[in-house]
């Protein structure tokens, strides 16, 4: 949670409104990603982000009270990109070729990790405090909420309760192996292939169980 939990304040102090401010905000985020990937959490500081972006440190503190708030904002951006991809996919799912559609979805999500392997570093950093772990759990739930209707439409009994359990498993499987697929900041297509195989097998077993 952002408020009401002991630990670092994870709120953005203010969000830019003017174009110049939005550009500066984006520069901070881009520099933060690079620095976090290079230095890890221990070497990640707002001063380092300012130096990397070649801007005054006050410009960073204008938006972020501490490094954890900046990491939380990176994680929020990553979460929204995943949720947006799922929403685009929702209109066409499921069809009789749902297994191929699952493959296409995983390929689309894997492209996010392939284009920006720093997602894994952000994910790891979000596990560093109780407050960031709590926020990460909320973000994971937001992604799961997008998956639930997909699974509900796939199940013959259309059980939302059952669909949520399946969706939670699917999300955890996908996140774990997508992060693993860029484990050394290099894409490993074999991990993505195994993820697709695992998801197809799992969902086939779910459908078989539901039909029985």
N, C-alpha and C positions, 0 to 999 in steps of 0.2 A: 504494500500500500504506500501511497505517496505521503499521506498525512496520518498522524496518530500512531506511528511506530518509531521506537527509539532507533537511532542510527542517522546516517547522512540524509540531508534534505535532497530529495530527488526531483524537485520541481524546477522547471525552467523559470528563471526570474522574470523574463518578459520575452515575448515573441515579436520578431520584427514585423513592421507593417510596410515600411517603404522599401523600394527595390534595392537601394544601397544596403540597407540593413539585412535584407534577405540574402544578398550575395555574401555579406560578411558572415552571416550565420552558416551558410553552406560551406564557406571556406574553413570555418572552425570545425565543422563536422568531418569534412574530408581530411583535414590535417590530423584530427583526433584518431580517425580510423588507421591512418598510416602509422602514427606514433604508437598506438596500442599494439599493432601487429609487430612492430619492430622491437619495442622495449618491454612489452608485457605490462601487467597491471602495476607491478612494483616501480617500474621506471616511467610510468605514465603520470604526468603532472599537467596542470593547466598552464604553468610556465613553459613547459615543453611544447604544448600545443600552440601557444602564442608565438614561440620562436619558429616553429615549423611553418605556421601560416604567415609569418613576418608581419605580425600586427601587435599593438600594445597589449600587455596582459590585462589592462582594464577593459579592453573590448571583449575578452573572454568572460571575465567576471560580470560583465554587464548582463550576460545571458545565463551563466551557470555559477552556482554558489560553490561547487566542488567538483572533483573529477567524476564522482559517482553519478551526479546529475547529468553530466555530459555523456557518460556511458549509457545511462538509462535512455537518453534521447536517441542515441544510435540504435539501441535495441528496439525502441518504438518505431523507428523508420523501417527497420528490418521486418518487424512484425506486420506493419501495414502493407509492405510489398508482398508478403506471403498471402495475407488476407485478400488483397486485391486480385492476385493470381487465382485464388480459389473462387472468388466471386465471378470472374470471367469464365471459369470452367463450369460453373453451376448450371448454366442454361442448357448445356448439351448433355448433362449426365443425369441418369444413366441411359444408355441405349443397349441394343443387343450386343454391341461390341465394347461393353464396359471395361473389359480387361485391357484392350488397346487404349481406351481412354485414360485408364489409370496410368499406363506407361507414358502417355503424352503429358499428363499432368506432372508426373515425377520429372520428366525431361525438362519441362518448363521451370519447375522449382529448382532443379539441379543447376540450371543455367544461372540462377541468382547467385548461388554459391560459387559457381565456376567464374563468373565475372568479378565477384568480389569475395575472395576467401576470408577477408577480415571478419565476416559474419561469425566465424568460429571463435575468433578472439573476443568479440563482443559478448557472445554467449558464455564463454568461460568467465569473463570479467563480471558478468551479472550474477555469478554464483558466489561472489566474494563477501557479501554482507547479508544479514537477515532481511534488510529492507529491499535490496536489489533482488534477492531470491523471491521475495513475496511479489514484487512487481513482475518478475519473469514468469511466475506462476499465473498471474493475471493475464499476461500477454499470451501465454500458451493456451489459456482458456479461450481467449478471443479467437485464436486460430482454430481451436477445436469447435467453437460455435459455428464457424463457417463450414466445417466438415460434417457436422451432425446431420443437416438436411440432405447432404449427398448420400450418406449411409442410410438414412431413413427411406429415401426413395429407392434404394437398392434392395432393401429388405422386403420380403413378401408380406410380412405382417405390419410393416410400417410402424414399428415400435420405436418411439423416440427415446425411451429409457434404454433399450438395448442398443440403439444407434449411438447414444452418447458413450457408452462403454467401448464400443468398437472404435468410434472416432478417437477416443483418448489413446487407445492402443496404436492406431494408425499414425497419429501425430507424433507420439513418442518414438515409434519405429523410424518414421521419416526424418525427424530432427536428428536423431542419433546417427543415422547412416549418412545423411547429407553433410553433417559436420565431419564425419569420418572421411567422407569423400574428398575433403580438402585438408586432411590432417597435417600436412606439411606445407600448406599454402600452394599445393600443386594439385590440379584436378586428377582424380582417380576414377575413370569411367567404370571400372569393374565394380566398384562399390555401389554405384548407381544402378548397374545391371542387377546386382544382388538384391538391392532394395526393391526394385520392381518385381523381381521373382518372389521375394518374401511377401510383399503386399498382395500380389495376385493369389498366392497360395493361401494366405490367411483369409482373404475375403471369400475365396471359393469355399473354404471350410466353414466360414460363418453362414454362407448361403445354404450349404448342404445341411448344416445343423438346423437352420430356420425352416427349411423345407421338410425336414424329417419330423 
